[in-house]
Amino acid sequence: MKQQTNITEPSLGPLAGAPFATGAIETETLELLEAWAREDATGDPEKLKDAQKELDEFKKAMNENRAACGERILYPANG
């Protein structure tokens, strides 16, 4: 027998209705992203080459998938 599941909206718990200072969350997020960028920064040519190859493969796969679905490509080839 199949069991019926009830899907409900997730509860925000204690954050529901909590007032946030304008810009506070965005500032904290940007600071975190900057910290991650500093941690990941490298001058190693081999790591940079690998990262570029991975990015190029990702862009190619995204373009192929979107083209197959009849959607515009996101990453046009550099002329």
PDB file of N, CA, C and O in Angstrom, chain B, residues numbered from 101:
ATOM      1  N   MET B 101       0.849  -1.182   0.000  1.00  0.00           N
ATOM      2  CA  MET B 101       0.000   0.000   0.000  1.00  0.00           C
ATOM      3  C   MET B 101       0.887   1.235   0.000  1.00  0.00           C
ATOM      4  O   MET B 101       1.832   1.333   0.782  1.00  0.00           O
ATOM      5  N   LYS B 102       0.571   2.186  -0.894  1.00  0.00           N
ATOM      6  CA  LYS B 102       1.344   3.415  -0.944  1.00  0.00           C
ATOM      7  C   LYS B 102       1.007   4.291   0.250  1.00  0.00           C
ATOM      8  O   LYS B 102      -0.146   4.411   0.664  1.00  0.00           O
ATOM      9  N   GLN B 103       2.040   4.889   0.777  1.00  0.00           N
ATOM     10  CA  GLN B 103       1.849   5.790   1.909  1.00  0.00           C
ATOM     11  C   GLN B 103       1.776   7.216   1.381  1.00  0.00           C
ATOM     12  O   GLN B 103       2.648   7.653   0.630  1.00  0.00           O
ATOM     13  N   GLN B 104       0.742   7.930   1.772  1.00  0.00           N
ATOM     14  CA  GLN B 104       0.580   9.304   1.324  1.00  0.00           C
ATOM     15  C   GLN B 104       1.485  10.204   2.146  1.00  0.00           C
ATOM     16  O   GLN B 104       1.557  10.089   3.370  1.00  0.00           O
ATOM     17  N   THR B 105       2.178  11.105   1.451  1.00  0.00           N
ATOM     18  CA  THR B 105       3.035  12.056   2.156  1.00  0.00           C
ATOM     19  C   THR B 105       2.423  13.436   2.069  1.00  0.00           C
ATOM     20  O   THR B 105       1.864  13.821   1.042  1.00  0.00           O
ATOM     21  N   ASN B 106       2.532  14.147   3.116  1.00  0.00           N
ATOM     22  CA  ASN B 106       2.050  15.524   3.153  1.00  0.00           C
ATOM     23  C   ASN B 106       3.231  16.454   3.013  1.00  0.00           C
ATOM     24  O   ASN B 106       4.171  16.391   3.806  1.00  0.00           O
ATOM     25  N   ILE B 107       3.197  17.311   2.022  1.00  0.00           N
ATOM     26  CA  ILE B 107       4.267  18.275   1.818  1.00  0.00           C
ATOM     27  C   ILE B 107       3.818  19.602   2.414  1.00  0.00           C
ATOM     28  O   ILE B 107       2.776  20.147   2.049  1.00  0.00           O
ATOM     29  N   THR B 108       4.605  20.095   3.312  1.00  0.00           N
ATOM     30  CA  THR B 108       4.283  21.367   3.941  1.00  0.00           C
ATOM     31  C   THR B 108       5.430  22.333   3.732  1.00  0.00           C
ATOM     32  O   THR B 108       6.559  21.926   3.456  1.00  0.00           O
ATOM     33  N   GLU B 109       5.140  23.593   3.864  1.00  0.00           N
ATOM     34  CA  GLU B 109       6.167  24.623   3.761  1.00  0.00           C
ATOM     35  C   GLU B 109       7.129  24.496   4.931  1.00  0.00           C
ATOM     36  O   GLU B 109       6.695  24.243   6.055  1.00  0.00           O
ATOM     37  N   PRO B 110       8.428  24.667   4.692  1.00  0.00           N
ATOM     38  CA  PRO B 110       9.378  24.591   5.807  1.00  0.00           C
ATOM     39  C   PRO B 110       9.162  25.724   6.784  1.00  0.00           C
ATOM     40  O   PRO B 110       8.824  26.844   6.401  1.00  0.00           O
ATOM     41  N   SER B 111       9.357  25.422   8.021  1.00  0.00           N
ATOM     42  CA  SER B 111       9.199  26.430   9.064  1.00  0.00           C
ATOM     43  C   SER B 111      10.481  27.244   9.185  1.00  0.00           C
ATOM     44  O   SER B 111      11.584  26.705   9.095  1.00  0.00           O
ATOM     45  N   LEU B 112      10.324  28.517   9.385  1.00  0.00           N
ATOM     46  CA  LEU B 112      11.481  29.372   9.590  1.00  0.00           C
ATOM     47  C   LEU B 112      11.880  29.424  11.059  1.00  0.00           C
ATOM     48  O   LEU B 112      12.887  30.034  11.416  1.00  0.00           O
ATOM     49  N   GLY B 113      11.095  28.790  11.893  1.00  0.00           N
ATOM     50  CA  GLY B 113      11.409  28.722  13.313  1.00  0.00           C
ATOM     51  C   GLY B 113      11.558  30.096  13.923  1.00  0.00           C
ATOM     52  O   GLY B 113      10.741  30.982  13.672  1.00  0.00           O
ATOM     53  N   PRO B 114      12.602  30.283  14.728  1.00  0.00           N
ATOM     54  CA  PRO B 114      12.758  31.554  15.438  1.00  0.00           C
ATOM     55  C   PRO B 114      13.044  32.739  14.521  1.00  0.00           C
ATOM     56  O   PRO B 114      12.955  33.887  14.958  1.00  0.00           O
ATOM     57  N   LEU B 115      13.386  32.483  13.251  1.00  0.00           N
ATOM     58  CA  LEU B 115      13.675  33.590  12.341  1.00  0.00           C
ATOM     59  C   LEU B 115      12.423  34.185  11.721  1.00  0.00           C
ATOM     60  O   LEU B 115      12.479  35.256  11.117  1.00  0.00           O
ATOM     61  N   ALA B 116      11.297  33.503  11.862  1.00  0.00           N
ATOM     62  CA  ALA B 116      10.063  33.994  11.251  1.00  0.00           C
ATOM     63  C   ALA B 116       9.740  35.385  11.772  1.00  0.00           C
ATOM     64  O   ALA B 116       9.566  35.588  12.974  1.00  0.00           O
ATOM     65  N   GLY B 117       9.663  36.326  10.867  1.00  0.00           N
ATOM     66  CA  GLY B 117       9.300  37.681  11.232  1.00  0.00           C
ATOM     67  C   GLY B 117      10.405  38.479  11.903  1.00  0.00           C
ATOM     68  O   GLY B 117      10.168  39.612  12.323  1.00  0.00           O
ATOM     69  N   ALA B 118      11.602  37.926  12.015  1.00  0.00           N
ATOM     70  CA  ALA B 118      12.701  38.639  12.674  1.00  0.00           C
ATOM     71  C   ALA B 118      13.172  39.784  11.789  1.00  0.00           C
ATOM     72  O   ALA B 118      13.429  39.583  10.602  1.00  0.00           O
ATOM     73  N   PRO B 119      13.287  40.976  12.350  1.00  0.00           N
ATOM     74  CA  PRO B 119      13.763  42.102  11.539  1.00  0.00           C
ATOM     75  C   PRO B 119      15.286  42.036  11.375  1.00  0.00           C
ATOM     76  O   PRO B 119      16.012  41.797  12.339  1.00  0.00           O
ATOM     77  N   PHE B 120      15.752  42.250  10.155  1.00  0.00           N
ATOM     78  CA  PHE B 120      17.189  42.279   9.888  1.00  0.00           C
ATOM     79  C   PHE B 120      17.582  43.683   9.472  1.00  0.00           C
ATOM     80  O   PHE B 120      16.842  44.365   8.763  1.00  0.00           O
ATOM     81  N   ALA B 121      18.736  44.101   9.915  1.00  0.00           N
ATOM     82  CA  ALA B 121      19.246  45.407   9.505  1.00  0.00           C
ATOM     83  C   ALA B 121      19.488  45.383   7.998  1.00  0.00           C
ATOM     84  O   ALA B 121      20.063  44.429   7.474  1.00  0.00           O
ATOM     85  N   THR B 122      19.061  46.403   7.319  1.00  0.00           N
ATOM     86  CA  THR B 122      19.238  46.459   5.875  1.00  0.00           C
ATOM     87  C   THR B 122      20.715  46.397   5.526  1.00  0.00           C
ATOM     88  O   THR B 122      21.522  47.173   6.039  1.00  0.00           O
ATOM     89  N   GLY B 123      21.055  45.471   4.654  1.00  0.00           N
ATOM     90  CA  GLY B 123      22.434  45.338   4.202  1.00  0.00           C
ATOM     91  C   GLY B 123      23.312  44.464   5.064  1.00  0.00           C
ATOM     92  O   GLY B 123      24.396  44.080   4.623  1.00  0.00           O
ATOM     93  N   ALA B 124      22.896  44.129   6.275  1.00  0.00           N
ATOM     94  CA  ALA B 124      23.748  43.342   7.168  1.00  0.00           C
ATOM     95  C   ALA B 124      24.020  41.958   6.591  1.00  0.00           C
ATOM     96  O   ALA B 124      25.157  41.486   6.617  1.00  0.00           O
ATOM     97  N   ILE B 125      22.981  41.304   6.069  1.00  0.00           N
ATOM     98  CA  ILE B 125      23.148  39.957   5.529  1.00  0.00           C
ATOM     99  C   ILE B 125      24.008  40.003   4.280  1.00  0.00           C
ATOM    100  O   ILE B 125      24.889  39.162   4.104  1.00  0.00           O
ATOM    101  N   GLU B 126      23.764  40.977   3.409  1.00  0.00           N
ATOM    102  CA  GLU B 126      24.543  41.082   2.181  1.00  0.00           C
ATOM    103  C   GLU B 126      26.020  41.314   2.494  1.00  0.00           C
ATOM    104  O   GLU B 126      26.886  40.723   1.849  1.00  0.00           O
ATOM    105  N   THR B 127      26.316  42.162   3.472  1.00  0.00           N
ATOM    106  CA  THR B 127      27.701  42.443   3.847  1.00  0.00           C
ATOM    107  C   THR B 127      28.381  41.195   4.373  1.00  0.00           C
ATOM    108  O   THR B 127      29.513  40.897   3.993  1.00  0.00           O
ATOM    109  N   GLU B 128      27.705  40.466   5.238  1.00  0.00           N
ATOM    110  CA  GLU B 128      28.280  39.237   5.791  1.00  0.00           C
ATOM    111  C   GLU B 128      28.514  38.214   4.693  1.00  0.00           C
ATOM    112  O   GLU B 128      29.535  37.527   4.696  1.00  0.00           O
ATOM    113  N   THR B 129      27.589  38.105   3.758  1.00  0.00           N
ATOM    114  CA  THR B 129      27.733  37.163   2.656  1.00  0.00           C
ATOM    115  C   THR B 129      28.926  37.540   1.783  1.00  0.00           C
ATOM    116  O   THR B 129      29.728  36.678   1.422  1.00  0.00           O
ATOM    117  N   LEU B 130      29.046  38.817   1.445  1.00  0.00           N
ATOM    118  CA  LEU B 130      30.166  39.261   0.627  1.00  0.00           C
ATOM    119  C   LEU B 130      31.500  39.041   1.330  1.00  0.00           C
ATOM    120  O   LEU B 130      32.483  38.656   0.697  1.00  0.00           O
ATOM    121  N   GLU B 131      31.534  39.285   2.637  1.00  0.00           N
ATOM    122  CA  GLU B 131      32.772  39.041   3.394  1.00  0.00           C
ATOM    123  C   GLU B 131      33.138  37.564   3.379  1.00  0.00           C
ATOM    124  O   GLU B 131      34.313  37.221   3.252  1.00  0.00           O
ATOM    125  N   LEU B 132      32.151  36.687   3.505  1.00  0.00           N
ATOM    126  CA  LEU B 132      32.408  35.251   3.464  1.00  0.00           C
ATOM    127  C   LEU B 132      32.931  34.833   2.096  1.00  0.00           C
ATOM    128  O   LEU B 132      33.891  34.069   2.003  1.00  0.00           O
ATOM    129  N   LEU B 133      32.304  35.329   1.039  1.00  0.00           N
ATOM    130  CA  LEU B 133      32.756  34.994  -0.313  1.00  0.00           C
ATOM    131  C   LEU B 133      34.176  35.493  -0.564  1.00  0.00           C
ATOM    132  O   LEU B 133      34.972  34.803  -1.201  1.00  0.00           O
ATOM    133  N   GLU B 134      34.494  36.673  -0.074  1.00  0.00           N
ATOM    134  CA  GLU B 134      35.855  37.203  -0.220  1.00  0.00           C
ATOM    135  C   GLU B 134      36.856  36.347   0.538  1.00  0.00           C
ATOM    136  O   GLU B 134      37.958  36.106   0.047  1.00  0.00           O
ATOM    137  N   ALA B 135      36.488  35.884   1.730  1.00  0.00           N
ATOM    138  CA  ALA B 135      37.375  35.019   2.510  1.00  0.00           C
ATOM    139  C   ALA B 135      37.624  33.711   1.779  1.00  0.00           C
ATOM    140  O   ALA B 135      38.754  33.224   1.742  1.00  0.00           O
ATOM    141  N   TRP B 136      36.572  33.135   1.194  1.00  0.00           N
ATOM    142  CA  TRP B 136      36.741  31.900   0.431  1.00  0.00           C
ATOM    143  C   TRP B 136      37.640  32.131  -0.778  1.00  0.00           C
ATOM    144  O   TRP B 136      38.475  31.286  -1.103  1.00  0.00           O
ATOM    145  N   ALA B 137      37.475  33.262  -1.441  1.00  0.00           N
ATOM    146  CA  ALA B 137      38.304  33.566  -2.608  1.00  0.00           C
ATOM    147  C   ALA B 137      39.773  33.676  -2.207  1.00  0.00           C
ATOM    148  O   ALA B 137      40.649  33.194  -2.925  1.00  0.00           O
ATOM    149  N   ARG B 138      40.048  34.309  -1.061  1.00  0.00           N
ATOM    150  CA  ARG B 138      41.436  34.405  -0.580  1.00  0.00           C
ATOM    151  C   ARG B 138      42.000  33.022  -0.259  1.00  0.00           C
ATOM    152  O   ARG B 138      43.158  32.735  -0.562  1.00  0.00           O
ATOM    153  N   GLU B 139      41.179  32.163   0.357  1.00  0.00           N
ATOM    154  CA  GLU B 139      41.631  30.810   0.705  1.00  0.00           C
ATOM    155  C   GLU B 139      41.955  29.995  -0.545  1.00  0.00           C
ATOM    156  O   GLU B 139      42.899  29.206  -0.557  1.00  0.00           O
ATOM    157  N   ASP B 140      41.157  30.198  -1.601  1.00  0.00           N
ATOM    158  CA  ASP B 140      41.323  29.402  -2.822  1.00  0.00           C
ATOM    159  C   ASP B 140      42.328  30.004  -3.802  1.00  0.00           C
ATOM    160  O   ASP B 140      42.686  29.360  -4.788  1.00  0.00           O
ATOM    161  N   ALA B 141      42.781  31.211  -3.547  1.00  0.00           N
ATOM    162  CA  ALA B 141      43.685  31.896  -4.471  1.00  0.00           C
ATOM    163  C   ALA B 141      44.984  31.104  -4.632  1.00  0.00           C
ATOM    164  O   ALA B 141      45.523  30.546  -3.677  1.00  0.00           O
ATOM    165  N   THR B 142      45.460  31.078  -5.872  1.00  0.00           N
ATOM    166  CA  THR B 142      46.712  30.379  -6.154  1.00  0.00           C
ATOM    167  C   THR B 142      47.438  31.054  -7.305  1.00  0.00           C
ATOM    168  O   THR B 142      46.823  31.691  -8.160  1.00  0.00           O
ATOM    169  N   GLY B 143      48.726  30.906  -7.312  1.00  0.00           N
ATOM    170  CA  GLY B 143      49.533  31.389  -8.418  1.00  0.00           C
ATOM    171  C   GLY B 143      50.158  30.213  -9.163  1.00  0.00           C
ATOM    172  O   GLY B 143      50.943  30.400 -10.093  1.00  0.00           O
ATOM    173  N   ASP B 144      49.800  28.993  -8.740  1.00  0.00           N
ATOM    174  CA  ASP B 144      50.341  27.774  -9.334  1.00  0.00           C
ATOM    175  C   ASP B 144      49.789  27.623 -10.757  1.00  0.00           C
ATOM    176  O   ASP B 144      48.586  27.434 -10.935  1.00  0.00           O
ATOM    177  N   PRO B 145      50.661  27.707 -11.769  1.00  0.00           N
ATOM    178  CA  PRO B 145      50.194  27.642 -13.156  1.00  0.00           C
ATOM    179  C   PRO B 145      49.445  26.342 -13.480  1.00  0.00           C
ATOM    180  O   PRO B 145      48.502  26.351 -14.270  1.00  0.00           O
ATOM    181  N   GLU B 146      49.856  25.245 -12.882  1.00  0.00           N
ATOM    182  CA  GLU B 146      49.188  23.963 -13.153  1.00  0.00           C
ATOM    183  C   GLU B 146      47.759  23.961 -12.604  1.00  0.00           C
ATOM    184  O   GLU B 146      46.840  23.480 -13.267  1.00  0.00           O
ATOM    185  N   LYS B 147      47.571  24.498 -11.395  1.00  0.00           N
ATOM    186  CA  LYS B 147      46.230  24.567 -10.813  1.00  0.00           C
ATOM    187  C   LYS B 147      45.350  25.526 -11.612  1.00  0.00           C
ATOM    188  O   LYS B 147      44.166  25.261 -11.818  1.00  0.00           O
ATOM    189  N   LEU B 148      45.930  26.638 -12.061  1.00  0.00           N
ATOM    190  CA  LEU B 148      45.179  27.592 -12.870  1.00  0.00           C
ATOM    191  C   LEU B 148      44.758  26.967 -14.200  1.00  0.00           C
ATOM    192  O   LEU B 148      43.637  27.175 -14.662  1.00  0.00           O
ATOM    193  N   LYS B 149      45.654  26.211 -14.804  1.00  0.00           N
ATOM    194  CA  LYS B 149      45.361  25.535 -16.070  1.00  0.00           C
ATOM    195  C   LYS B 149      44.233  24.521 -15.876  1.00  0.00           C
ATOM    196  O   LYS B 149      43.314  24.446 -16.691  1.00  0.00           O
ATOM    197  N   ASP B 150      44.305  23.740 -14.793  1.00  0.00           N
ATOM    198  CA  ASP B 150      43.264  22.748 -14.503  1.00  0.00           C
ATOM    199  C   ASP B 150      41.917  23.417 -14.253  1.00  0.00           C
ATOM    200  O   ASP B 150      40.885  22.939 -14.723  1.00  0.00           O
ATOM    201  N   ALA B 151      41.931  24.521 -13.513  1.00  0.00           N
ATOM    202  CA  ALA B 151      40.693  25.241 -13.218  1.00  0.00           C
ATOM    203  C   ALA B 151      40.077  25.796 -14.497  1.00  0.00           C
ATOM    204  O   ALA B 151      38.860  25.738 -14.672  1.00  0.00           O
ATOM    205  N   GLN B 152      40.900  26.330 -15.390  1.00  0.00           N
ATOM    206  CA  GLN B 152      40.400  26.866 -16.656  1.00  0.00           C
ATOM    207  C   GLN B 152      39.817  25.752 -17.512  1.00  0.00           C
ATOM    208  O   GLN B 152      38.779  25.938 -18.149  1.00  0.00           O
ATOM    209  N   LYS B 153      40.469  24.607 -17.533  1.00  0.00           N
ATOM    210  CA  LYS B 153      39.968  23.461 -18.307  1.00  0.00           C
ATOM    211  C   LYS B 153      38.607  23.014 -17.762  1.00  0.00           C
ATOM    212  O   LYS B 153      37.684  22.739 -18.530  1.00  0.00           O
ATOM    213  N   GLU B 154      38.492  22.945 -16.450  1.00  0.00           N
ATOM    214  CA  GLU B 154      37.231  22.546 -15.823  1.00  0.00           C
ATOM    215  C   GLU B 154      36.117  23.545 -16.163  1.00  0.00           C
ATOM    216  O   GLU B 154      34.991  23.146 -16.458  1.00  0.00           O
ATOM    217  N   LEU B 155      36.434  24.828 -16.121  1.00  0.00           N
ATOM    218  CA  LEU B 155      35.451  25.857 -16.459  1.00  0.00           C
ATOM    219  C   LEU B 155      35.034  25.752 -17.919  1.00  0.00           C
ATOM    220  O   LEU B 155      33.847  25.853 -18.231  1.00  0.00           O
ATOM    221  N   ASP B 156      35.988  25.551 -18.815  1.00  0.00           N
ATOM    222  CA  ASP B 156      35.675  25.420 -20.241  1.00  0.00           C
ATOM    223  C   ASP B 156      34.773  24.215 -20.499  1.00  0.00           C
ATOM    224  O   ASP B 156      33.843  24.298 -21.301  1.00  0.00           O
ATOM    225  N   GLU B 157      35.044  23.092 -19.823  1.00  0.00           N
ATOM    226  CA  GLU B 157      34.215  21.896 -19.976  1.00  0.00           C
ATOM    227  C   GLU B 157      32.801  22.144 -19.462  1.00  0.00           C
ATOM    228  O   GLU B 157      31.827  21.697 -20.066  1.00  0.00           O
ATOM    229  N   PHE B 158      32.696  22.855 -18.346  1.00  0.00           N
ATOM    230  CA  PHE B 158      31.388  23.184 -17.785  1.00  0.00           C
ATOM    231  C   PHE B 158      30.584  24.037 -18.767  1.00  0.00           C
ATOM    232  O   PHE B 158      29.416  23.754 -19.034  1.00  0.00           O
ATOM    233  N   LYS B 159      31.221  25.086 -19.303  1.00  0.00           N
ATOM    234  CA  LYS B 159      30.535  25.973 -20.235  1.00  0.00           C
ATOM    235  C   LYS B 159      30.078  25.219 -21.480  1.00  0.00           C
ATOM    236  O   LYS B 159      28.969  25.431 -21.970  1.00  0.00           O
ATOM    237  N   LYS B 160      30.935  24.342 -21.985  1.00  0.00           N
ATOM    238  CA  LYS B 160      30.595  23.560 -23.176  1.00  0.00           C
ATOM    239  C   LYS B 160      29.384  22.672 -22.902  1.00  0.00           C
ATOM    240  O   LYS B 160      28.464  22.607 -23.717  1.00  0.00           O
ATOM    241  N   ALA B 161      29.381  21.991 -21.758  1.00  0.00           N
ATOM    242  CA  ALA B 161      28.271  21.110 -21.410  1.00  0.00           C
ATOM    243  C   ALA B 161      26.975  21.899 -21.233  1.00  0.00           C
ATOM    244  O   ALA B 161      25.910  21.449 -21.655  1.00  0.00           O
ATOM    245  N   MET B 162      27.063  23.067 -20.615  1.00  0.00           N
ATOM    246  CA  MET B 162      25.871  23.906 -20.441  1.00  0.00           C
ATOM    247  C   MET B 162      25.322  24.346 -21.798  1.00  0.00           C
ATOM    248  O   MET B 162      24.114  24.293 -22.031  1.00  0.00           O
ATOM    249  N   ASN B 163      26.206  24.778 -22.681  1.00  0.00           N
ATOM    250  CA  ASN B 163      25.773  25.210 -24.009  1.00  0.00           C
ATOM    251  C   ASN B 163      25.143  24.064 -24.790  1.00  0.00           C
ATOM    252  O   ASN B 163      24.109  24.249 -25.432  1.00  0.00           O
ATOM    253  N   GLU B 164      25.755  22.880 -24.744  1.00  0.00           N
ATOM    254  CA  GLU B 164      25.228  21.724 -25.471  1.00  0.00           C
ATOM    255  C   GLU B 164      23.839  21.355 -24.962  1.00  0.00           C
ATOM    256  O   GLU B 164      22.941  21.072 -25.754  1.00  0.00           O
ATOM    257  N   ASN B 165      23.664  21.357 -23.661  1.00  0.00           N
ATOM    258  CA  ASN B 165      22.378  21.003 -23.088  1.00  0.00           C
ATOM    259  C   ASN B 165      21.306  22.026 -23.476  1.00  0.00           C
ATOM    260  O   ASN B 165      20.196  21.646 -23.848  1.00  0.00           O
ATOM    261  N   ARG B 166      21.628  23.301 -23.392  1.00  0.00           N
ATOM    262  CA  ARG B 166      20.654  24.335 -23.721  1.00  0.00           C
ATOM    263  C   ARG B 166      20.313  24.300 -25.213  1.00  0.00           C
ATOM    264  O   ARG B 166      19.154  24.476 -25.589  1.00  0.00           O
ATOM    265  N   ALA B 167      21.321  24.072 -26.065  1.00  0.00           N
ATOM    266  CA  ALA B 167      21.065  23.994 -27.499  1.00  0.00           C
ATOM    267  C   ALA B 167      20.151  22.806 -27.810  1.00  0.00           C
ATOM    268  O   ALA B 167      19.265  22.911 -28.659  1.00  0.00           O
ATOM    269  N   ALA B 168      20.360  21.691 -27.134  1.00  0.00           N
ATOM    270  CA  ALA B 168      19.536  20.502 -27.349  1.00  0.00           C
ATOM    271  C   ALA B 168      18.088  20.745 -26.930  1.00  0.00           C
ATOM    272  O   ALA B 168      17.171  20.112 -27.455  1.00  0.00           O
ATOM    273  N   CYS B 169      17.884  21.654 -25.990  1.00  0.00           N
ATOM    274  CA  CYS B 169      16.532  21.981 -25.512  1.00  0.00           C
ATOM    275  C   CYS B 169      15.927  23.148 -26.280  1.00  0.00           C
ATOM    276  O   CYS B 169      14.805  23.565 -25.993  1.00  0.00           O
ATOM    277  N   GLY B 170      16.660  23.678 -27.251  1.00  0.00           N
ATOM    278  CA  GLY B 170      16.162  24.789 -28.044  1.00  0.00           C
ATOM    279  C   GLY B 170      16.274  26.134 -27.348  1.00  0.00           C
ATOM    280  O   GLY B 170      15.613  27.095 -27.741  1.00  0.00           O
ATOM    281  N   GLU B 171      17.097  26.207 -26.329  1.00  0.00           N
ATOM    282  CA  GLU B 171      17.280  27.463 -25.608  1.00  0.00           C
ATOM    283  C   GLU B 171      18.559  28.140 -26.074  1.00  0.00           C
ATOM    284  O   GLU B 171      19.437  27.499 -26.653  1.00  0.00           O
ATOM    285  N   ARG B 172      18.659  29.443 -25.815  1.00  0.00           N
ATOM    286  CA  ARG B 172      19.860  30.170 -26.220  1.00  0.00           C
ATOM    287  C   ARG B 172      21.038  29.706 -25.364  1.00  0.00           C
ATOM    288  O   ARG B 172      20.869  29.329 -24.205  1.00  0.00           O
ATOM    289  N   ILE B 173      22.222  29.739 -25.949  1.00  0.00           N
ATOM    290  CA  ILE B 173      23.407  29.344 -25.198  1.00  0.00           C
ATOM    291  C   ILE B 173      23.809  30.472 -24.261  1.00  0.00           C
ATOM    292  O   ILE B 173      23.586  31.649 -24.544  1.00  0.00           O
ATOM    293  N   LEU B 174      24.400  30.091 -23.152  1.00  0.00           N
ATOM    294  CA  LEU B 174      24.798  31.063 -22.136  1.00  0.00           C
ATOM    295  C   LEU B 174      26.210  31.583 -22.341  1.00  0.00           C
ATOM    296  O   LEU B 174      26.528  32.708 -21.956  1.00  0.00           O
ATOM    297  N   TYR B 175      27.050  30.767 -22.944  1.00  0.00           N
ATOM    298  CA  TYR B 175      28.468  31.107 -23.065  1.00  0.00           C
ATOM    299  C   TYR B 175      28.884  31.079 -24.530  1.00  0.00           C
ATOM    300  O   TYR B 175      29.382  30.064 -25.017  1.00  0.00           O
ATOM    301  N   PRO B 176      28.681  32.200 -25.240  1.00  0.00           N
ATOM    302  CA  PRO B 176      29.102  32.236 -26.655  1.00  0.00           C
ATOM    303  C   PRO B 176      30.615  32.091 -26.758  1.00  0.00           C
ATOM    304  O   PRO B 176      31.356  32.497 -25.864  1.00  0.00           O
ATOM    305  N   ALA B 177      31.055  31.504 -27.865  1.00  0.00           N
ATOM    306  CA  ALA B 177      32.489  31.305 -28.085  1.00  0.00           C
ATOM    307  C   ALA B 177      33.167  32.660 -28.243  1.00  0.00           C
ATOM    308  O   ALA B 177      32.610  33.588 -28.829  1.00  0.00           O
ATOM    309  N   ASN B 178      34.366  32.752 -27.713  1.00  0.00           N
ATOM    310  CA  ASN B 178      35.159  33.989 -27.869  1.00  0.00           C
ATOM    311  C   ASN B 178      35.666  34.062 -29.302  1.00  0.00           C
ATOM    312  O   ASN B 178      36.251  33.107 -29.813  1.00  0.00           O
ATOM    313  N   GLY B 179      35.438  35.197 -29.943  1.00  0.00           N
ATOM    314  CA  GLY B 179      35.792  35.392 -31.335  1.00  0.00           C
ATOM    315  C   GLY B 179      37.226  35.501 -31.511  1.00  0.00           C
ATOM    316  O   GLY B 179      37.700  35.669 -32.635  1.00  0.00           O
TER     317      GLY B 179
END
